[in-house]
């Protein structure tokens, strides 16, 4: 006897969700369909759920191991939605059941009583993989009591994919990537795998076997566009892996919306996702340049060279966001709110991701796996850079505020108080942003100069490449001339000026101490 295992992904929702009405109807129609065929077919019902959703799973479903990750563990989105990965759900079904055939349906897809009997009949016709497209019925229905009326409504055919039947023994060959539920392309990715890993496949477009209440497409909203873009990228990665030969390419082209896959743009996006991005951040005169030069010596790291711009900084090689110079330059730019970018920025779009990469790509050797960029304003853009590129790593270098301020003064033409305030402001913003960063190494300039090999090895470990020492000579004690200047300036003050100085700088001292520095230690020497 043919056995079937059917899995869905129940979720606890609020009244505002369309699933609040649709999901209980799905549960009940599945129960009734299994009861209708209980003496004819063995139907195993399974659920894949998060721990917090356990209470909504009906007792007649067997719970698989709770899901332990979601798409927000893999990527940063404007609005966090704990959406499961398709692969995690089907993996749990594969591990839980030895049934000959698997069924996966969306949680908002209800089925008719004869659903399983018809599925068996189709299987006996020799189809080893197929999809059943749903029919959309009126959204006026609100309760389980109305299910007989729902059965009776023919509805309209729908071209979406949300009901999949395939052989269990074909599943190990599937390539699903990290597509998530709750947005576009997830059904198409599963469809591609069914088509390529079956002997006889069919798409049933007009069977009256499944239905959906209404035809809302919430995933199309602008608020969720980044999930759409994410799944499109993941789908393209799957597509490139599945296209093994001319025959598979020809087959897949029949089931691919080419208009949704701008090949040129997707290829660029694919290149983006196959590199690691290493960003150096730190205020001007904090040591970003020497660190940049040391890192780009590594044969697996590509950094900008001979660009014709100051220190080969990436901020000057793009047109997406403003440069430090646009807002006063060194010692001033951080005071402007426009310089602080996060994942909530309106600049964070799929097209801007491609634009920024394309502009920087001209100066990178993309045959190398790690792409390096350094610009002082990166200190205020870490969250944005992490959101716009995948596989992002940060090295933030911090230097004593007195050294940074005096070294910057020749450019900024501002007083020491303003420069110290700028140092504090920028670092306070960064340390708040750091809470959101996945891969970030903070080093002190003074420590790096004392032992550059050690800190370079830490960075190489972070991006997972072979360790290599730099050939550059790193000068030590470069802060001393600034400390001397600081001390001489204070010693030249009158007694009253010194009292005022102590009073004015006391507030700086307390805040600077939190970063492991002091304004006074070097005055006591």
Residue pairs with C-beta under 8 A, 6 or more apart in sequence:
1 41
1 42
2 41
2 100
2 101
2 120
2 123
2 124
3 41
3 42
3 44
3 98
3 99
3 100
3 101
4 41
4 42
4 43
4 44
4 99
4 100
4 101
4 102
4 103
4 116
4 119
4 120
5 43
5 44
5 45
5 46
5 93
5 96
5 97
5 99
5 101
5 102
5 103
5 168
6 30
6 43
6 44
6 45
6 46
6 102
6 103
6 104
6 105
7 45
7 46
7 47
7 48
7 64
7 89
7 90
7 92
7 93
7 102
7 103
7 104
8 26
8 30
8 46
8 47
8 48
8 61
8 104
8 105
8 106
8 107
9 47
9 48
9 49
9 84
9 89
9 106
9 107
9 181
10 23
10 27
10 47
10 49
10 53
10 56
10 57
10 58
10 61
10 107
11 19
11 23
11 49
11 50
11 53
11 56
11 107
12 52
12 53
12 55
12 56
13 19
13 20
13 23
14 20
18 108
18 213
18 214
18 216
18 218
19 107
19 108
21 141
21 142
21 143
21 213
22 107
22 108
22 110
22 212
22 213
23 56
23 107
23 108
24 144
25 110
25 141
25 144
25 147
25 150
25 213
26 105
26 107
26 108
26 109
26 110
26 111
27 58
28 144
28 147
29 110
29 111
29 112
29 113
29 147
30 45
30 110
30 111
31 58
31 60
32 113
32 147
33 43
33 111
33 112
33 113
33 114
33 115
33 116
34 43
34 45
34 60
34 116
36 113
36 114
36 116
36 117
37 43
37 116
37 117
40 117
40 120
41 116
41 117
41 120
42 99
43 116
44 62
44 97
44 99
45 60
45 61
45 62
46 61
46 62
46 63
46 64
46 92
46 93
46 96
46 97
47 57
47 61
47 62
47 63
47 64
48 64
48 67
48 84
48 88
48 89
48 92
48 93
49 56
49 57
49 63
49 66
49 67
50 66
50 67
50 70
50 82
50 84
51 66
54 63
54 66
57 63
62 96
64 92
64 93
64 95
64 96
65 92
65 95
67 84
67 88
67 89
67 92
69 85
69 88
70 82
70 83
70 84
70 85
70 180
71 77
71 81
71 82
71 83
71 84
71 85
71 178
71 180
71 227
71 230
72 80
72 81
72 82
72 83
74 178
75 230
75 390
76 343
76 383
76 386
76 387
76 436
77 226
77 227
77 230
77 343
78 223
78 226
78 343
78 344
78 348
79 223
79 224
81 182
81 224
81 227
83 180
83 181
83 182
83 183
83 227
84 180
84 181
85 176
85 178
85 179
85 180
85 181
86 176
86 179
86 180
86 181
86 186
86 189
86 190
87 176
87 177
87 178
87 179
89 104
89 181
90 102
90 104
90 171
90 174
90 176
93 102
93 104
94 102
94 168
94 171
94 172
97 168
98 168
99 168
100 167
100 168
101 119
101 123
101 165
101 166
101 167
101 168
102 164
102 165
102 166
102 167
102 168
102 171
103 119
103 163
103 164
103 165
104 163
104 164
104 190
105 111
105 162
105 163
105 164
105 210
106 162
106 163
106 181
108 212
108 213
109 134
109 162
109 163
109 210
109 211
109 212
110 147
110 150
110 210
110 211
110 212
110 213
111 209
111 210
112 151
112 208
112 209
112 210
112 211
113 151
114 209
115 209
115 210
118 207
118 209
119 132
119 165
119 209
122 130
122 165
122 202
122 204
123 165
126 200
127 198
127 200
127 201
127 202
128 166
128 167
128 170
128 198
128 199
128 200
128 201
129 165
129 166
129 167
129 170
129 194
129 195
129 197
129 198
129 200
129 201
130 165
130 194
130 201
130 202
130 203
130 204
131 161
131 163
131 164
131 165
131 191
131 194
131 203
131 204
132 163
132 165
132 204
132 207
132 209
132 210
133 157
133 158
133 159
133 160
133 161
133 162
133 163
133 203
133 204
133 205
133 206
133 207
133 210
134 158
134 160
134 162
134 163
134 210
134 211
134 212
135 154
135 155
135 156
135 157
135 158
135 208
135 210
135 211
135 212
136 155
136 156
136 158
136 211
136 212
136 213
136 214
136 215
137 150
137 153
137 154
137 155
137 211
137 212
137 213
137 214
138 153
138 155
138 213
138 214
139 213
139 214
139 215
139 216
141 149
141 150
141 213
150 211
150 213
153 211
154 208
155 208
155 211
157 205
157 206
158 212
158 215
159 205
160 187
161 187
161 188
161 190
161 191
162 187
162 210
162 212
163 209
163 210
164 187
164 190
164 191
164 194
166 193
166 194
166 197
166 198
167 198
170 197
170 198
173 193
173 197
174 190
174 193
174 197
175 193
175 238
175 241
175 242
176 189
176 190
176 193
176 238
177 189
177 234
177 235
177 237
177 238
177 241
178 234
179 185
179 186
179 189
179 231
179 234
179 235
179 238
180 186
180 227
180 230
180 231
180 234
182 219
182 227
183 219
183 224
183 227
183 228
183 230
183 231
184 219
184 220
184 228
184 231
184 232
184 260
185 228
185 231
185 232
185 234
185 235
185 260
186 231
188 235
188 255
188 256
188 257
189 234
189 235
189 238
191 203
191 255
192 238
192 239
192 242
192 252
192 255
192 256
193 242
194 201
195 201
195 251
195 252
195 255
196 242
196 248
196 251
196 252
218 224
219 227
219 228
220 228
225 350
226 348
226 350
229 350
232 260
232 261
232 266
233 266
233 269
233 270
233 273
236 261
236 266
236 269
236 270
237 270
237 273
239 252
239 256
239 261
240 270
242 248
242 252
243 249
243 252
265 354
268 354
268 357
268 358
268 361
269 350
269 353
269 354
271 357
271 361
271 366
272 353
272 354
272 357
272 389
272 390
273 390
273 391
275 366
275 369
275 370
275 371
275 391
276 369
276 370
276 371
276 391
276 392
276 393
276 463
276 464
277 370
277 371
277 373
277 385
277 389
277 390
277 391
277 392
277 393
278 295
278 301
278 370
278 371
278 372
278 373
278 393
278 394
278 395
278 459
278 463
279 372
279 373
279 374
279 378
279 382
279 385
279 392
279 393
279 394
279 395
280 288
280 291
280 292
280 295
280 372
280 373
280 374
280 375
280 378
280 394
280 395
280 396
280 397
281 288
281 374
281 375
281 376
281 378
281 379
281 381
281 382
281 394
281 395
281 396
281 397
281 430
282 288
282 291
282 376
282 378
282 379
282 396
282 397
282 398
282 399
282 445
283 330
283 334
283 376
283 379
283 399
283 404
283 408
283 422
283 423
283 426
284 324
284 330
284 331
284 376
284 404
284 407
284 408
284 411
285 330
285 399
285 403
285 404
285 407
285 408
286 376
286 397
286 398
286 399
286 404
286 445
287 397
287 399
287 445
287 448
287 449
288 311
288 374
288 375
288 376
288 397
289 311
289 374
290 472
290 474
291 374
291 395
291 397
291 448
292 303
292 311
292 312
292 372
292 374
293 470
293 472
294 452
294 456
294 470
294 472
294 474
295 301
295 303
295 372
295 395
295 456
295 459
296 302
296 303
296 305
296 372
297 468
297 470
297 471
297 472
298 370
298 460
298 465
298 468
299 368
299 468
300 368
300 369
300 370
300 465
300 466
301 368
301 370
301 371
301 372
301 463
301 465
302 364
302 365
302 366
302 368
302 370
302 371
302 372
303 312
303 364
303 372
303 373
303 374
304 312
304 313
304 314
304 317
304 360
304 363
304 364
304 372
304 373
305 312
305 363
306 312
307 316
307 317
307 363
309 316
309 317
310 316
311 374
312 363
312 374
313 374
313 375
313 376
314 360
314 373
314 374
314 375
315 321
315 323
315 324
315 375
315 376
315 377
316 323
317 359
317 360
317 362
317 363
318 356
318 359
318 360
319 355
319 359
320 347
320 352
320 355
320 356
320 359
321 341
321 347
321 381
321 384
322 338
322 339
323 375
323 377
324 330
324 333
324 339
324 375
324 376
324 377
325 333
326 333
327 333
327 335
327 336
327 338
327 339
328 335
328 336
328 412
329 411
329 412
330 376
330 408
330 411
330 412
331 405
331 408
331 409
331 411
331 412
331 414
331 418
331 419
331 422
332 412
332 414
332 422
333 339
333 376
333 377
334 340
334 379
334 380
334 422
334 425
334 426
334 429
335 422
335 425
339 377
339 380
339 381
340 380
340 381
340 429
341 347
341 380
341 381
341 383
341 384
342 383
342 384
342 387
342 433
342 436
343 383
343 384
343 386
343 387
343 436
345 384
347 384
347 388
348 384
348 387
348 388
352 388
353 388
353 389
356 388
357 389
360 371
360 373
364 371
369 465
370 463
370 465
378 385
378 394
379 396
379 426
379 427
379 429
379 430
380 426
380 429
380 430
380 433
382 394
382 396
382 430
382 433
382 434
382 437
382 440
383 433
383 436
383 437
385 392
385 394
386 392
386 394
386 436
386 437
386 438
392 438
392 439
393 439
393 440
393 441
393 462
393 463
394 437
394 439
394 440
394 441
395 440
395 441
395 443
395 459
395 462
396 430
396 434
396 440
396 441
396 442
396 443
397 442
397 443
397 444
397 445
397 448
398 427
398 442
398 443
398 444
398 445
398 515
399 444
399 445
399 446
399 479
400 445
400 446
400 479
400 482
400 517
401 420
401 423
401 424
401 512
401 515
401 517
401 519
402 479
402 482
402 483
402 486
402 519
402 522
403 445
403 478
403 479
403 482
403 483
404 419
404 423
405 416
405 419
405 420
405 423
406 416
406 482
406 485
406 486
407 482
408 419
409 416
409 419
412 418
412 419
417 504
417 508
420 505
420 508
420 512
421 508
424 508
424 511
424 512
427 515
428 511
434 440
434 442
439 462
441 458
441 459
441 462
443 455
443 458
444 516
446 479
447 455
448 455
448 474
449 474
449 475
449 476
449 477
449 478
450 476
452 470
452 474
453 469
453 470
456 467
456 468
456 469
456 470
457 467
460 466
460 467
460 468
461 467
483 522
486 522
486 523
487 522
487 523
490 498
490 501
490 523
493 501
505 519
508 519
509 518
509 519
509 520
512 518
512 519
